[in-house]
Amino acid sequence: MTVYERLLERAFDQHGFIRAAQARELSINPAILRQLAAVGRLEHRGWGLYRLVAIPITERDEFQEAVLWANGLGVIAGESALALWNLADVNPMKIEIVVPPNYQPRRQGQERYRIRRRNLQISDIEEVDNIRVITPKLAIDDVIKAGVSGELVAQAIANAKARELIGTITEARLRVQLADRSTSKNSLHHE
């Protein structure tokens, strides 16, 4: 198997993206990535991050790129998670990524991402199309706390329940949490 075929095999499940560290894991010198980029077989996307041009672009590539941009430690969260799960008609301005509290991402690229530091449990993380994302329940909980439109949150809850991504009890708890948020907002306006 050629070096390019080995890179292609690894990048295939990552929407065409490969990190220099992953190339090293395959015993491929990262300098080869730069050489392949120079001849147009790879696209340099950021520090140590490349995309194989042979793999077709999809609408979810930006989410995979965000996870890998954060050194592979990122997890899609918030409204971005709702979009990735296809639960609500949200269009976040920046992709929200959760990273471990002690991880300090590079500055370059942060204009495209909203970084939140948080410890996640393994049970908080799932995958959509091989992209690490928080669970639907946690995503909905986050957007309720963030003040996202009640209509969009209700849409997310209904879609998550209809697709059996959350159970009846979780649905009820999220609806109560949303109603409580609305009630507390209304009471603040009447004081």
VOBA-1610 file (N, C-alpha, C; in pm, whole numbers, padded with zeros to 5 digits, always signed):
BEGIN
Met+00085-00117+00000Met+00000+00000+00000Met+00090+00125+00000Thr+00060+00221-00087Thr+00140+00343-00095Thr+00111+00433+00025Val+00196+00532+00044Val+00178+00629+00151Val+00043+00700+00132Tyr+00015+00740+00008Tyr-00111+00811-00019Tyr-00232+00722+00010Glu-00224+00595-00025Glu-00335+00502+00003Glu-00356+00485+00153Arg-00245+00481+00229Arg-00257+00471+00375Arg-00323+00596+00433Leu-00285+00714+00382Leu-00347+00838+00426Leu-00495+00840+00388Leu-00525+00796+00267Leu-00663+00793+00218Leu-00750+00703+00305Glu-00697+00588+00342Glu-00771+00494+00426Glu-00803+00556+00562Arg-00706+00625+00621Arg-00726+00687+00752Arg-00821+00807+00743Ala-00806+00887+00637Ala-00885+01009+00622Ala-01027+00982+00576Phe-01051+00867+00518Phe-01184+00839+00462Phe-01295+00853+00566Asp-01274+00799+00686Asp-01375+00807+00793Asp-01375+00941+00865Gln-01288+01031+00823Gln-01279+01164+00886Gln-01311+01273+00784His-01398+01241+00689His-01440+01338+00587His-01323+01393+00508Gly-01219+01312+00493Gly-01105+01351+00413Gly-00994+01420+00490Phe-01015+01445+00617Phe-00915+01518+00697Phe-00815+01422+00760Ile-00694+01473+00775Ile-00587+01399+00843Ile-00500+01499+00919Arg-00465+01462+01040Arg-00375+01544+01120Arg-00233+01491+01105Ala-00136+01579+01118Ala+00004+01538+01109Ala+00034+01431+01213Ala-00024+01444+01332Ala-00002+01344+01438Ala-00055+01207+01395Gln-00164+01205+01321Gln-00217+01077+01272Gln-00126+01017+01166Ala-00065+01101+01084Ala+00031+01052+00985Ala+00148+00985+01057Arg+00196+01050+01165Arg+00305+00990+01244Arg+00264+00854+01299Glu+00138+00843+01345Glu+00089+00713+01396Glu+00094+00606+01288Leu+00084+00646+01162Leu+00092+00553+01049Leu+00236+00536+01000Ser+00332+00589+01077Ser+00475+00586+01042Ser+00503+00662+00913Ile+00427+00771+00892Ile+00447+00858+00776Ile+00502+00991+00827Asn+00615+01031+00771Asn+00676+01158+00809Asn+00582+01272+00770Pro+00546+01361+00864Pro+00457+01473+00831Pro+00507+01563+00717Ala+00638+01560+00690Ala+00691+01639+00578Ala+00629+01592+00446Ile+00591+01467+00440Ile+00527+01413+00319Ile+00391+01481+00297Leu+00324+01517+00407Leu+00196+01588+00394Leu+00218+01722+00324Arg+00322+01792+00362Arg+00352+01921+00299Arg+00385+01903+00151Gln+00459+01795+00120Gln+00493+01767-00020Gln+00367+01737-00101Leu+00276+01657-00043Leu+00152+01624-00114Leu+00064+01749-00130Ala+00070+01839-00035Ala-00005+01965-00046Ala+00055+02051-00157Ala+00186+02050-00169Ala+00253+02131-00271Ala+00217+02087-00413Val+00187+01958-00430Val+00151+01908-00563Val-00001+01897-00582Gly-00078+01946-00483Gly-00222+01953-00499Gly-00302+01830-00460Arg-00240+01732-00398Arg-00314+01612-00356Arg-00377+01628-00218Leu-00321+01719-00140Leu-00377+01755-00009Leu-00399+01905-00006Glu-00491+01946+00078Glu-00514+02089+00101Glu-00475+02118+00245His-00387+02215+00265His-00346+02253+00400His-00458+02336+00461Arg-00518+02289+00573Arg-00634+02355+00632Arg-00602+02431+00760Gly-00488+02406+00818Gly-00450+02471+00942Gly-00327+02403+00996Trp-00282+02451+01112Trp-00161+02396+01171Trp-00175+02244+01190Gly-00097+02168+01114Gly-00096+02023+01126Gly-00222+01955+01077Leu-00305+02023+00999Leu-00432+01967+00953Leu-00442+01980+00801Tyr-00472+01867+00738Tyr-00480+01859+00592Tyr-00609+01790+00552Arg-00649+01811+00425Arg-00765+01743+00370Arg-00726+01684+00235Leu-00757+01557+00216Leu-00729+01490+00090Leu-00833+01535-00013Val-00787+01593-00122Val-00879+01649-00221Val-00955+01541-00297Ala-00910+01417-00294Ala-00977+01308-00365Ala-01109+01268-00299Ile-01127+01302-00174Ile-01249+01265-00101Ile-01352+01377-00120Pro-01472+01341-00168Pro-01574+01444-00194Pro-01610+01523-00069Ile-01638+01651-00089Ile-01679+01741+00019Ile-01825+01714+00054Thr-01857+01717+00184Thr-01996+01702+00229Thr-02033+01821+00316Glu-02163+01833+00348Glu-02207+01945+00431Glu-02161+01932+00575Arg-02111+01817+00614Arg-02066+01798+00753Arg-01916+01814+00772Asp-01844+01841+00666Asp-01698+01853+00675Asp-01654+01957+00777Glu-01725+02070+00784Glu-01684+02177+00875Glu-01687+02131+01020Phe-01777+02039+01054Phe-01784+01988+01191Phe-01663+01897+01219Gln-01630+01810+01123Gln-01513+01723+01142Gln-01386+01806+01150Glu-01377+01907+01067Glu-01259+01993+01070Glu-01245+02061+01206Ala-01357+02103+01264Ala-01355+02169+01396Ala-01303+02074+01504Val-01351+01950+01501Val-01306+01851+01601Val-01156+01828+01588Leu-01109+01812+01465Leu-00967+01786+01444Leu-00881+01910+01464Trp-00936+02030+01435Trp-00864+02155+01459Trp-00824+02163+01606Ala-00910+02116+01694Ala-00882+02117+01838Ala-00798+01995+01877Asn-00705+01961+01791Asn-00609+01854+01818Asn-00678+01719+01838Gly-00797+01703+01780Gly-00873+01579+01795Gly-00943+01568+01929Leu-00933+01673+02012Leu-00993+01670+02146Leu-01130+01735+02147Gly-01169+01799+02038Gly-01294+01872+02033Gly-01416+01782+02023Val-01527+01833+02076Val-01657+01767+02066Val-01756+01876+02027Ile-01835+01852+01924Ile-01932+01951+01878Ile-02041+01965+01985Ala-02081+02091+02013Ala-02176+02117+02121Ala-02273+02228+02083Gly-02366+02258+02174Gly-02459+02369+02160Gly-02542+02363+02034Glu-02567+02482+01975Glu-02647+02489+01853Glu-02583+02407+01741Ser-02451+02403+01739Ser-02381+02325+01636Ser-02416+02177+01649Ala-02430+02130+01772Ala-02470+01990+01793Ala-02613+01968+01743Leu-02702+02065+01767Leu-02839+02053+01715Leu-02836+02043+01563Ala-02752+02124+01499Ala-02740+02121+01353Ala-02685+01987+01305Leu-02581+01937+01372Leu-02521+01809+01332Leu-02619+01694+01350Trp-02693+01696+01460Trp-02795+01593+01484Trp-02918+01616+01394Asn-02924+01731+01329Asn-03039+01770+01246Asn-03168+01771+01328Leu-03162+01837+01443Leu-03276+01843+01534Leu-03355+01972+01524Ala-03292+02079+01477Ala-03362+02209+01471Ala-03303+02292+01358Asp-03382+02387+01313Asp-03341+02475+01203Asp-03252+02588+01253Val-03139+02550+01311Val-03044+02648+01363Val-02934+02672+01259Asn-02875+02789+01267Asn-02765+02824+01179Asn-02662+02903+01259Pro-02583+02832+01342Pro-02488+02902+01429Pro-02384+02980+01349Met-02350+03097+01400Met-02249+03182+01336Met-02110+03118+01346Lys-02084+03053+01460Lys-01957+02984+01482Lys-01988+02842+01527Ile-01900+02750+01495Ile-01915+02612+01541Ile-01869+02607+01685Glu-01955+02555+01771Glu-01922+02544+01913Glu-01852+02411+01939Ile-01738+02420+02007Ile-01658+02302+02038Ile-01631+02300+02188Val-01652+02185+02248Val-01612+02164+02387Val-01476+02097+02386Val-01385+02152+02466Val-01251+02094+02482Val-01226+02073+02631Pro-01132+01986+02667Pro-01100+01968+02809Pro-01055+02101+02872Pro-01082+02120+03000Pro-01048+02246+03067Pro-00901+02286+03057Asn-00811+02189+03052Asn-00668+02221+03050Asn-00611+02236+02908Tyr-00694+02220+02805Tyr-00646+02231+02667Tyr-00656+02375+02620Gln-00547+02427+02566Gln-00544+02563+02513Gln-00527+02556+02362Pro-00637+02576+02285Pro-00624+02569+02139Pro-00544+02686+02083Arg-00491+02666+01964Arg-00419+02772+01894Arg-00512+02889+01867Arg-00454+03006+01858Arg-00536+03125+01828Arg-00585+03123+01685Gln-00499+03082+01593Gln-00538+03081+01453Gln-00655+02984+01433Gly-00763+03035+01382Gly-00881+02952+01360Gly-00993+02979+01459Gln-00961+03043+01571Gln-01064+03066+01672Gln-01173+03160+01624Glu-01147+03236+01518Glu-01253+03323+01465Glu-01367+03240+01407Arg-01342+03114+01376Arg-01446+03026+01320Arg-01516+02942+01426Tyr-01458+02938+01546Tyr-01510+02848+01649Tyr-01539+02919+01779Arg-01637+02868+01850Arg-01666+02914+01987Arg-01618+02801+02078Ile-01518+02829+02156Ile-01455+02728+02242Ile-01515+02734+02382Arg-01555+02617+02433Arg-01599+02606+02572Arg-01516+02497+02637Arg-01470+02525+02756Arg-01393+02425+02830Arg-01485+02356+02929Arg-01479+02225+02930Arg-01571+02148+03014Arg-01525+02004+03017Asn-01540+01942+03132Asn-01515+01799+03143Asn-01640+01725+03098Leu-01622+01637+03002Leu-01732+01554+02955Leu-01707+01410+02997Gln-01813+01341+03028Gln-01804+01198+03056Gln-01813+01124+02922Ile-01765+01002+02917Ile-01775+00922+02795Ile-01922+00911+02752Ser-02012+00900+02849Ser-02155+00887+02819Ser-02216+01016+02761Asp-02143+01128+02767Asp-02191+01256+02712Asp-02159+01270+02564Ile-02078+01178+02510Ile-02028+01191+02374Ile-02078+01076+02287Glu-02127+01112+02170Glu-02168+01013+02069Glu-02103+01055+01938Glu-02140+00989+01832Glu-02089+01026+01700Glu-02204+01035+01602Val-02197+01134+01515Val-02286+01145+01401Val-02195+01148+01279Asp-02211+01050+01192Asp-02129+01042+01071Asp-01979+01048+01105Asn-01942+00976+01211Asn-01803+00966+01260Asn-01749+01095+01319Ile-01837+01188+01355Ile-01796+01316+01413Ile-01839+01317+01560Arg-01744+01346+01648Arg-01772+01348+01791Arg-01864+01466+01825Val-01973+01435+01895Val-02075+01536+01928Val-02137+01499+02062Ile-02180+01600+02137Ile-02248+01569+02263Ile-02384+01506+02233Thr-02438+01437+02332Thr-02566+01369+02316Thr-02677+01471+02288Pro-02785+01427+02223Pro-02898+01518+02201Pro-02951+01580+02330Lys-02961+01501+02436Lys-03012+01552+02563Lys-02925+01666+02614Leu-02794+01646+02613Leu-02701+01748+02661Leu-02702+01870+02570Ala-02713+01849+02439Ala-02718+01961+02345Ala-02841+02047+02370Ile-02955+01982+02391Ile-03079+02056+02416Ile-03070+02130+02550Asp-03018+02063+02650Asp-02999+02126+02781Asp-02911+02251+02767Asp-02802+02240+02690Asp-02711+02353+02669Asp-02780+02472+02601Val-02861+02443+02498Val-02923+02555+02426Val-03036+02619+02507Ile-03099+02541+02594Ile-03197+02602+02686Ile-03125+02702+02775Lys-03013+02659+02833Lys-02936+02746+02923Lys-02877+02866+02848Ala-02847+02849+02720Ala-02787+02957+02641Ala-02891+03058+02593Gly-03018+03028+02611Gly-03121+03123+02573Gly-03163+03116+02427Val-03135+03005+02361Val-03178+02988+02221Val-03331+02995+02216Ser-03382+03046+02107Ser-03526+03062+02086Ser-03605+02940+02133Gly-03710+02966+02210Gly-03795+02858+02261Gly-03855+02773+02150Glu-03887+02834+02036Glu-03943+02759+01923Glu-03840+02658+01870Leu-03716+02702+01859Leu-03611+02612+01811Leu-03583+02500+01911Val-03586+02533+02039Val-03564+02432+02142Val-03678+02330+02139Ala-03802+02378+02130Ala-03918+02288+02123Ala-03909+02198+02000Gln-03864+02254+01889Gln-03845+02176+01767Gln-03740+02065+01791Ala-03632+02100+01856Ala-03526+02003+01885Ala-03577+01891+01975Ile-03653+01929+02078Ile-03708+01828+02171Ile-03801+01734+02095Ala-03891+01790+02015Ala-03987+01708+01939Ala-03916+01614+01841Asn-03817+01665+01770Asn-03744+01581+01675Asn-03662+01473+01744Ala-03599+01508+01855Ala-03521+01409+01929Ala-03611+01297+01980Lys-03728+01333+02030Lys-03823+01232+02079Lys-03875+01147+01964Ala-03913+01211+01853Ala-03967+01138+01737Ala-03864+01039+01680Arg-03737+01075+01686Arg-03631+00986+01635Arg-03577+00892+01743Glu-03642+00894+01860Glu-03606+00807+01973Glu-03462+00830+02020Leu-03417+00955+02011Leu-03286+00992+02063Leu-03294+01027+02211Ile-03414+01060+02257Ile-03441+01082+02399Ile-03569+01007+02434Gly-03582+00971+02561Gly-03701+00902+02607Gly-03807+00999+02657Thr-03919+00944+02698Thr-04033+01024+02743Thr-04000+01105+02867Ile-03928+01046+02962Ile-03894+01118+03085Ile-03799+01234+03054Thr-03699+01209+02972Thr-03606+01316+02934Thr-03680+01425+02858Glu-03770+01387+02769Glu-03850+01486+02696Glu-03926+01576+02794Ala-03991+01513+02891Ala-04069+01589+02990Ala-03979+01684+03070Arg-03864+01634+03113Arg-03771+01717+03192Arg-03723+01838+03110Leu-03692+01815+02983Leu-03645+01925+02899Leu-03756+02027+02874Arg-03879+01979+02856Arg-03992+02071+02835Arg-04018+02156+02961Val-04006+02092+03079Val-04022+02166+03205Val-03910+02270+03218Gln-03788+02230+03187Gln-03674+02322+03195Gln-03695+02441+03101Leu-03745+02416+02980Leu-03773+02524+02886Leu-03884+02614+02938Ala-03990+02554+02992Ala-04102+02632+03047Ala-04055+02715+03166Asp-03972+02657+03251Asp-03919+02731+03367Asp-03836+02851+03321Arg-03759+02832+03214Arg-03678+02942+03161Arg-03769+03054+03112Ser-03875+03018+03041Ser-03969+03117+02990Ser-04041+03188+03103Thr-04079+03114+03206Thr-04148+03172+03321Thr-04058+03271+03395Ser-03932+03233+03415Ser-03841+03323+03487Ser-03811+03448+03404Lys-03806+03436+03271Lys-03786+03554+03186Lys-03905+03647+03198Asn-04026+03589+03195Asn-04148+03671+03204Asn-04159+03739+03338Ser-04122+03669+03446Ser-04132+03729+03578Ser-04033+03843+03594Leu-03918+03835+03529Leu-03820+03944+03534Leu-03873+04068+03462His-03949+04049+03354His-04003+04162+03279His-04117+04231+03354His-04183+04160+03445His-04299+04215+03517His-04261+04280+03650Glu-04135+04267+03689Glu-04095+04325+03819Glu-04071+04473+03809
//
